[in-house]
């Protein structure tokens, strides 16, 4: 199998910086914004976005972790849905994930967020959009579009978990 690097550490940093600026511009500032990182790799990306936004705007942006495992539609024997305590009332929630593929992870994340109450708005930021949606979901902020086949695998590595930053595609 052939593996090709699509983004290196510098490319990831540039993409996240652009996404952070797009978030600020789209929302006309950062008032009432929270970032929610979908575990596992969405969380460190959300934390990085918050740091970039804080440098630009001088405002601390809260970051929360979201474990969507109990909200997935591909688990047969689910436990009762957990009670989440995310402070989303009157907030613009920016969901952050590493790869947007079929859309099922994002759907589960939205279900989880909506179980906490009613957010003012939910937006989606992803480092990589590889297409092949099974649900009508699209990202508001995209680091890189990577056209791929279903036989290919896109891997995002983050320093905090994988000891390196890069995005690769394996054919």
Backbone as CSV, one residue per row, in Angstrom:
resi,resn,N_x,N_y,N_z,CA_x,CA_y,CA_z,C_x,C_y,C_z
1,UNK,0.836,-1.195,0.000,0.000,0.000,0.000,0.872,1.247,0.000
2,UNK,0.453,2.227,-0.769,1.180,3.481,-0.876,0.578,4.507,0.078
3,UNK,1.425,5.169,0.866,0.984,6.231,1.757,1.594,7.544,1.285
4,UNK,0.760,8.562,1.179,1.212,9.864,0.713,0.838,10.921,1.740
5,UNK,1.781,11.782,2.082,1.495,12.870,3.013,0.769,13.992,2.275
6,UNK,-0.377,14.384,2.807,-1.202,15.438,2.217,-0.931,16.774,2.899
7,UNK,-0.795,16.758,4.212,-0.464,17.949,4.994,0.650,17.603,5.969
8,UNK,1.662,18.466,6.049,2.681,18.307,7.077,2.296,19.209,8.261
9,UNK,3.162,19.302,9.260,2.851,20.081,10.460,2.586,21.546,10.121
10,UNK,3.386,22.116,9.242,3.208,23.512,8.865,1.895,23.706,8.097
11,UNK,1.578,22.775,7.227,0.311,22.832,6.496,-0.889,22.744,7.427
12,UNK,-0.792,21.900,8.459,-1.872,21.796,9.443,-2.025,23.114,10.192
13,UNK,-0.893,23.704,10.582,-0.927,24.974,11.321,-1.566,26.064,10.466
14,UNK,-1.202,26.120,9.202,-1.795,27.117,8.297,-3.300,26.901,8.150
15,UNK,-3.709,25.654,7.987,-5.134,25.343,7.841,-5.914,25.744,9.084
16,UNK,-5.384,25.430,10.261,-6.074,25.779,11.508,-6.117,27.293,11.703
17,UNK,-5.063,27.986,11.310,-5.050,29.448,11.415,-6.120,30.045,10.508
18,UNK,-6.224,29.535,9.291,-7.253,30.017,8.365,-8.644,29.738,8.913
19,UNK,-8.867,28.527,9.433,-10.171,28.181,10.012,-10.504,29.132,11.159
20,UNK,-9.535,29.406,12.027,-9.772,30.303,13.172,-10.205,31.686,12.686
21,UNK,-9.528,32.209,11.670,-9.888,33.520,11.127,-11.271,33.482,10.474
22,UNK,-11.610,32.381,9.798,-12.932,32.250,9.194,-14.026,32.213,10.255
23,UNK,-13.755,31.541,11.365,-14.725,31.486,12.470,-14.980,32.895,13.000
24,UNK,-13.909,33.636,13.226,-14.033,35.007,13.741,-14.817,35.873,12.763
25,UNK,-14.459,35.788,11.497,-15.109,36.616,10.476,-16.581,36.254,10.316
26,UNK,-16.873,34.956,10.203,-18.255,34.515,9.993,-19.162,34.925,11.153
27,UNK,-18.632,34.866,12.369,-19.428,35.154,13.559,-19.312,36.604,14.014
28,UNK,-18.605,37.426,13.232,-18.408,38.843,13.556,-17.846,39.008,14.966
29,UNK,-16.821,38.216,15.254,-16.202,38.209,16.575,-16.366,36.846,17.212
30,UNK,-16.210,36.799,18.520,-16.256,35.506,19.207,-17.228,35.480,20.387
31,UNK,-18.122,36.456,20.421,-19.081,36.512,21.512,-19.983,35.281,21.489
32,UNK,-20.153,34.652,22.639,-21.029,33.486,22.832,-20.581,32.241,22.079
33,UNK,-19.302,32.149,21.729,-18.797,30.968,21.025,-18.157,30.009,22.015
34,UNK,-18.441,28.717,21.829,-17.696,27.662,22.517,-17.247,26.660,21.452
35,UNK,-16.124,26.023,21.702,-15.620,24.982,20.816,-15.837,23.639,21.488
36,UNK,-16.333,22.683,20.733,-16.558,21.330,21.247,-15.797,20.365,20.348
37,UNK,-14.744,19.768,20.900,-13.927,18.832,20.151,-14.449,17.417,20.286
38,UNK,-14.702,16.786,19.153,-15.153,15.395,19.158,-13.941,14.523,19.430
39,UNK,-14.046,13.712,20.497,-12.927,12.830,20.830,-12.717,11.841,19.701
40,UNK,-11.557,11.545,19.312,-10.313,11.740,20.012,-9.521,12.917,19.432
41,UNK,-9.352,12.974,18.133,-8.473,13.984,17.562,-9.126,15.348,17.357
42,UNK,-10.428,15.432,17.449,-11.087,16.730,17.358,-10.801,17.614,18.556
43,UNK,-10.562,17.003,19.707,-10.310,17.780,20.922,-8.998,18.568,20.852
44,UNK,-7.869,17.954,20.514,-6.655,18.778,20.415,-6.745,19.834,19.311
45,UNK,-7.459,19.538,18.232,-7.636,20.530,17.181,-8.473,21.701,17.696
46,UNK,-9.509,21.416,18.486,-10.334,22.479,19.080,-9.499,23.347,20.021
47,UNK,-8.639,22.714,20.800,-7.778,23.475,21.718,-6.827,24.382,20.946
48,UNK,-6.297,23.895,19.839,-5.413,24.725,19.016,-6.171,25.902,18.412
49,UNK,-7.380,25.640,17.921,-8.195,26.727,17.377,-8.462,27.788,18.449
50,UNK,-8.770,27.348,19.655,-9.033,28.289,20.749,-7.798,29.147,21.042
51,UNK,-6.613,28.552,21.000,-5.382,29.316,21.238,-5.162,30.358,20.150
52,UNK,-5.400,29.971,18.906,-5.222,30.917,17.798,-6.227,32.058,17.915
53,UNK,-7.485,31.724,18.184,-8.527,32.750,18.328,-8.196,33.685,19.480
54,UNK,-7.713,33.130,20.588,-7.367,33.961,21.744,-6.241,34.941,21.404
55,UNK,-5.250,34.491,20.623,-4.168,35.394,20.213,-4.692,36.534,19.349
56,UNK,-5.626,36.220,18.462,-6.150,37.225,17.534,-7.123,38.168,18.233
57,UNK,-8.049,37.622,19.008,-9.135,38.408,19.591,-8.887,38.851,21.034
58,UNK,-7.913,38.222,21.703,-7.666,38.568,23.098,-8.752,38.084,24.035
59,UNK,-9.524,37.105,23.592,-10.636,36.571,24.384,-10.466,35.067,24.539
60,UNK,-10.632,34.592,25.764,-10.568,33.146,26.025,-11.829,32.473,25.481
61,UNK,-11.635,31.398,24.729,-12.755,30.628,24.182,-12.809,29.292,24.916
62,UNK,-13.928,28.977,25.570,-14.034,27.686,26.259,-13.995,26.526,25.268
63,UNK,-13.323,25.447,25.672,-13.233,24.231,24.865,-13.747,23.063,25.701
64,UNK,-14.606,22.262,25.104,-15.164,21.093,25.786,-14.917,19.851,24.943
65,UNK,-14.788,18.720,25.623,-14.614,17.428,24.948,-15.973,16.762,24.812
66,UNK,-16.158,16.066,23.697,-17.414,15.359,23.471,-17.118,13.929,23.046
67,UNK,-17.583,12.986,23.858,-17.497,11.562,23.532,-18.852,11.158,22.960
68,UNK,-18.870,10.810,21.683,-20.145,10.526,21.012,-20.453,9.036,20.936
69,UNK,-19.638,8.206,21.587,-19.758,6.756,21.405,-21.163,6.228,21.705
70,UNK,-21.837,6.756,22.701,-23.175,6.257,23.032,-24.268,6.839,22.138
71,UNK,-23.898,7.794,21.283,-24.881,8.410,20.398,-24.770,7.897,18.964
72,UNK,-23.832,6.984,18.730,-23.622,6.462,17.373,-24.778,5.556,16.964
73,UNK,-25.040,5.493,15.668,-26.138,4.651,15.185,-25.673,3.264,14.755
74,UNK,-24.388,2.982,14.905,-23.881,1.676,14.478,-23.592,0.732,15.653
75,UNK,-24.013,1.117,16.843,-23.857,0.240,18.003,-25.180,-0.467,18.258
76,UNK,-25.115,-1.794,18.373,-26.356,-2.540,18.567,-26.809,-2.556,20.022
77,UNK,-25.886,-2.774,20.926,-26.237,-2.858,22.341,-25.761,-1.613,23.059
78,UNK,-26.537,-0.563,22.945,-26.168,0.687,23.593,-26.703,0.732,25.006
79,UNK,-25.926,1.357,25.868,-26.402,1.653,27.209,-27.358,2.836,27.095
80,UNK,-28.096,3.124,28.151,-28.927,4.335,28.103,-28.036,5.542,27.793
81,UNK,-28.590,6.491,27.047,-27.794,7.659,26.668,-27.328,8.402,27.915
82,UNK,-26.073,8.811,27.927,-25.547,9.530,29.087,-26.151,10.929,29.173
83,UNK,-26.134,11.469,30.373,-26.577,12.848,30.561,-25.332,13.722,30.444
84,UNK,-25.346,14.580,29.448,-24.211,15.470,29.218,-24.507,16.821,29.840
85,UNK,-23.437,17.491,30.230,-23.592,18.792,30.862,-22.728,19.818,30.139
86,UNK,-23.093,20.109,28.898,-22.388,21.139,28.147,-23.189,22.433,28.245
87,UNK,-22.522,23.543,28.564,-23.239,24.817,28.707,-23.521,25.441,27.337
88,UNK,-24.561,24.963,26.650,-24.800,25.393,25.275,-25.911,26.428,25.123
89,UNK,-26.677,26.665,26.186,-27.794,27.614,26.075,-27.258,28.989,25.671
90,UNK,-27.849,29.541,24.609,-27.468,30.852,24.071,-26.025,30.912,23.593
91,UNK,-25.477,29.764,23.180,-24.102,29.700,22.677,-24.086,29.269,21.225
92,UNK,-23.085,29.771,20.506,-22.788,29.259,19.174,-21.765,28.153,19.378
93,UNK,-22.184,26.933,19.114,-21.333,25.765,19.319,-20.595,25.475,18.012
94,UNK,-19.284,25.437,18.093,-18.502,25.049,16.934,-17.972,23.654,17.212
95,UNK,-18.530,22.671,16.507,-18.061,21.294,16.596,-16.759,21.202,15.820
96,UNK,-15.775,20.519,16.381,-14.484,20.369,15.715,-14.159,18.884,15.609
97,UNK,-13.815,18.449,14.392,-13.403,17.064,14.177,-12.244,17.034,13.194
98,UNK,-11.579,15.895,13.155,-10.418,15.784,12.265,-10.822,15.512,10.824
99,UNK,-11.666,14.500,10.582,-12.045,14.126,9.222,-13.563,14.044,9.110
100,UNK,-14.104,14.665,8.072,-15.513,14.517,7.741,-15.592,13.537,6.579
101,UNK,-16.300,12.438,6.801,-16.377,11.383,5.805,-17.849,11.159,5.453
102,UNK,-18.477,10.212,6.075,-19.862,9.880,5.733,-20.882,10.762,6.446
103,UNK,-20.474,11.405,7.536,-21.352,12.318,8.264,-21.981,11.732,9.500
104,UNK,-21.761,10.453,9.750,-22.417,9.799,10.882,-21.863,10.246,12.240
105,UNK,-20.576,10.499,12.319,-19.981,10.991,13.568,-20.555,12.364,13.907
106,UNK,-20.662,13.217,12.912,-21.204,14.560,13.135,-22.667,14.482,13.545
107,UNK,-23.434,13.599,12.922,-24.842,13.436,13.311,-24.941,13.014,14.772
108,UNK,-24.096,12.074,15.181,-24.090,11.629,16.579,-23.697,12.780,17.507
109,UNK,-22.733,13.588,17.081,-22.304,14.730,17.892,-23.431,15.750,18.033
110,UNK,-24.160,15.992,16.956,-25.286,16.931,17.044,-26.377,16.385,17.963
111,UNK,-26.635,15.078,17.891,-27.599,14.472,18.817,-27.158,14.679,20.264
112,UNK,-25.866,14.465,20.514,-25.335,14.632,21.869,-25.487,16.075,22.335
113,UNK,-25.149,17.009,21.479,-25.260,18.429,21.848,-26.716,18.802,22.102
114,UNK,-27.611,18.340,21.229,-29.024,18.679,21.405,-29.622,18.034,22.653
115,UNK,-28.994,16.967,23.139,-29.481,16.360,24.386,-29.187,17.263,25.588
116,UNK,-28.327,18.253,25.397,-27.964,19.184,26.476,-28.875,20.398,26.516
117,UNK,-29.682,20.575,25.500,-30.539,21.758,25.426,-30.480,22.334,24.031
118,UNK,-30.834,23.591,23.940,-30.900,24.240,22.633,-29.790,25.264,22.490
119,UNK,-28.881,24.980,21.578,-27.807,25.924,21.266,-28.363,27.017,20.375
120,UNK,-27.733,28.170,20.414,-28.106,29.255,19.516,-27.868,28.839,18.069
121,UNK,-26.761,28.114,17.849,-26.375,27.680,16.513,-25.321,26.583,16.669
122,UNK,-25.267,25.665,15.712,-24.201,24.662,15.667,-23.503,24.806,14.324
123,UNK,-22.177,24.960,14.390,-21.358,25.051,13.187,-20.347,23.913,13.237
124,UNK,-19.790,23.574,12.079,-18.864,22.453,11.998,-17.546,22.885,11.361
125,UNK,-16.447,22.584,12.059,-15.103,22.827,11.546,-14.369,21.488,11.479
126,UNK,-13.800,21.192,10.308,-13.040,19.951,10.139,-11.701,20.265,9.492
127,UNK,-10.696,19.509,9.873,-9.397,19.676,9.239,-9.429,19.135,7.820
128,UNK,-10.101,17.978,7.622,-10.133,17.324,6.310,-11.568,16.937,5.967
129,UNK,-11.975,17.273,4.746,-13.242,16.791,4.205,-12.903,15.871,3.043
130,UNK,-13.254,14.595,3.173,-12.907,13.638,2.126,-14.091,13.187,1.282
131,UNK,-15.263,13.783,1.522,-16.424,13.460,0.698,-17.110,12.172,1.115
132,UNK,-17.941,11.628,0.241,-18.661,10.358,0.413,-19.739,10.413,1.495
133,UNK,-20.472,11.509,1.589,-21.500,11.661,2.603,-22.636,10.668,2.422
134,UNK,-23.121,10.143,3.531,-24.337,9.328,3.561,-25.498,10.122,4.153
135,UNK,-25.180,11.263,4.745,-26.183,12.133,5.363,-25.984,13.549,4.835
136,UNK,-27.032,14.358,4.832,-26.905,15.719,4.297,-26.212,16.663,5.281
137,UNK,-24.924,16.466,5.444,-24.125,17.251,6.383,-22.958,17.859,5.621
138,UNK,-22.698,19.129,5.895,-21.534,19.783,5.297,-20.839,20.622,6.357
139,UNK,-19.551,20.806,6.182,-18.767,21.593,7.131,-18.859,23.072,6.784
140,UNK,-18.855,23.909,7.811,-18.815,25.362,7.625,-17.384,25.833,7.399
141,UNK,-16.433,25.119,8.001,-15.016,25.482,7.915,-14.225,24.218,7.600
142,UNK,-13.416,24.269,6.540,-12.668,23.095,6.087,-11.205,23.481,5.913
143,UNK,-10.325,22.692,6.523,-8.897,22.920,6.347,-8.433,22.517,4.964
144,UNK,-8.828,21.322,4.528,-8.412,20.822,3.220,-9.435,19.818,2.713
145,UNK,-9.839,19.989,1.460,-10.668,18.990,0.788,-9.731,17.964,0.171
146,UNK,-9.966,16.700,0.463,-9.152,15.624,-0.090,-10.077,14.642,-0.794
147,UNK,-10.207,14.775,-2.110,-11.011,13.794,-2.837,-10.383,12.407,-2.646
148,UNK,-11.198,11.443,-2.330,-10.672,10.106,-2.046,-11.655,9.057,-2.538
149,UNK,-11.152,7.853,-2.686,-12.041,6.741,-3.003,-12.406,6.040,-1.692
150,UNK,-13.421,5.209,-1.767,-13.822,4.469,-0.566,-12.762,3.464,-0.135
151,UNK,-11.870,3.094,-1.040,-10.811,2.137,-0.710,-9.618,2.808,-0.040
152,UNK,-9.597,4.122,-0.020,-8.485,4.838,0.595,-8.797,5.175,2.045
153,UNK,-7.741,5.369,2.811,-7.861,5.739,4.214,-7.148,7.060,4.432
154,UNK,-7.820,8.005,5.083,-7.209,9.279,5.447,-6.916,9.233,6.936
155,UNK,-5.670,9.491,7.299,-5.263,9.484,8.708,-4.758,10.852,9.117
156,UNK,-5.286,11.352,10.225,-4.812,12.596,10.814,-4.032,12.232,12.069
157,UNK,-2.815,12.712,12.142,-1.990,12.533,13.336,-1.804,13.888,14.001
158,UNK,-1.968,13.926,15.319,-1.755,15.160,16.069,-0.683,14.913,17.116
159,UNK,0.128,15.918,17.319,1.265,15.842,18.221,0.863,15.355,19.614
160,UNK,-0.269,15.841,20.106,-0.714,15.527,21.467,-1.004,14.039,21.666
161,UNK,-1.339,13.322,20.610,-1.693,11.907,20.718,-0.683,11.022,20.002
162,UNK,-0.295,11.431,18.789,0.507,10.585,17.915,1.987,10.970,17.853
163,UNK,2.364,12.032,18.569,3.757,12.514,18.613,4.222,13.120,17.286
164,UNK,3.301,13.383,16.356,3.613,14.044,15.105,2.353,14.715,14.569
165,UNK,2.543,15.714,13.730,1.436,16.381,13.072,1.513,16.124,11.585
166,UNK,0.523,15.461,11.025,0.421,15.331,9.577,-0.903,14.676,9.197
167,UNK,-1.194,14.764,7.905,-2.361,14.094,7.338,-1.843,13.256,6.179
168,UNK,-2.190,11.964,6.191,-1.754,11.070,5.108,-2.973,10.383,4.498
169,UNK,-2.775,9.924,3.269,-3.794,9.112,2.595,-3.114,7.829,2.166
170,UNK,-3.768,6.713,2.451,-3.234,5.402,2.097,-4.113,4.776,1.046
171,UNK,-3.472,4.371,-0.049,-4.201,3.744,-1.161,-4.063,2.251,-1.085
